[in-house]
């Protein structure tokens, strides 16, 4: 089993920082999981706009150089490329 961590960080340009519903999510996946499999969805709100502002997510590619993971506009992290436990037993991916 491969262990994958995706660390999501939010950047804010206003005076109040966005807040995660669950700031730390750890997911264990098998190395032979299908490409496109959803791992988890991060949710956040921004108090500057009454919780209705648009929040976007992106993966810090320095933490995922092989581009094995993808995060969409809704904050869902998916497997983008095949995982190999022998090559990389643990992943920690940073997002912003």
C-alpha positions in Angstrom: 0.0 0.0 0.0 1.3 3.5 -0.9 0.7 6.3 1.5 -0.1 9.6 0.0 -0.3 13.0 1.8 -1.7 16.0 0.1 -1.1 19.2 2.0 -3.4 22.0 0.9 -2.5 25.6 1.8 -4.8 28.5 1.0 -3.5 32.0 0.1 -5.6 35.0 0.8 -5.4 38.6 -0.5 -7.9 40.0 1.9 -7.7 40.6 5.7 -9.3 37.3 6.8 -7.8 34.0 6.0 -9.8 31.2 4.4 -10.6 28.3 6.7 -10.6 24.6 5.9 -13.5 22.5 7.1 -10.9 19.7 7.7 -7.4 21.1 7.4 -5.5 17.7 7.6 -6.6 14.8 5.5 -4.5 11.6 5.2 -5.3 9.0 2.6 -3.9 5.5 2.1 -4.2 4.1 -1.4 -2.9 1.0 -3.1 -0.2 1.5 -5.7 -2.3 -0.2 -8.4 -5.3 2.2 -7.9 -6.8 3.3 -11.1 -5.7 6.6 -12.7 -8.5 9.1 -12.2 -9.5 7.7 -8.8 -10.7 10.5 -6.4 -8.8 10.4 -3.1 -10.5 13.2 -1.0 -12.1 16.6 -1.3 -10.9 19.6 0.6 -13.5 22.3 1.4 -12.8 25.8 2.6 -14.7 29.1 3.2 -13.6 32.7 3.1 -15.1 34.9 5.8 -14.2 38.1 3.8 -17.1 37.3 1.5 -19.6 35.9 3.9 -18.5 32.4 3.0 -19.6 32.7 -0.6 -16.3 33.7 -2.3 -14.7 31.6 -4.9 -11.7 29.6 -3.6 -9.3 27.9 -5.9 -6.8 25.1 -5.2 -3.5 24.3 -7.0 -0.8 21.7 -6.3 2.7 23.1 -5.5 4.6 21.2 -8.2 7.8 21.2 -6.2 6.0 18.8 -3.9 4.7 16.6 -6.8 7.5 16.8 -9.4 6.2 13.7 -11.2 2.7 15.2 -11.4 1.1 12.1 -10.0 -1.8 14.0 -8.4 -4.3 16.6 -9.6 -6.7 18.9 -7.7 -9.7 20.3 -9.4 -11.6 23.6 -8.7 -13.8 21.9 -6.1 -10.8 20.7 -4.1 -11.0 17.0 -5.1 -7.6 15.3 -5.3 -7.3 12.5 -7.9 -4.5 10.2 -9.1 -3.1 11.5 -12.4 -0.3 9.0 -13.0 0.5 5.5 -11.8 1.9 5.1 -8.3 4.8 2.8 -7.5 5.5 2.0 -3.8 8.9 0.6 -4.5 9.9 3.9 -6.2 8.1 6.3 -3.8 6.6 4.7 -0.7 5.1 7.9 0.6 3.9 11.1 -1.1 3.3 14.5 0.5 1.9 17.0 -1.9 1.5 20.7 -1.1 -1.3 22.7 -2.6 -2.2 26.3 -2.4 
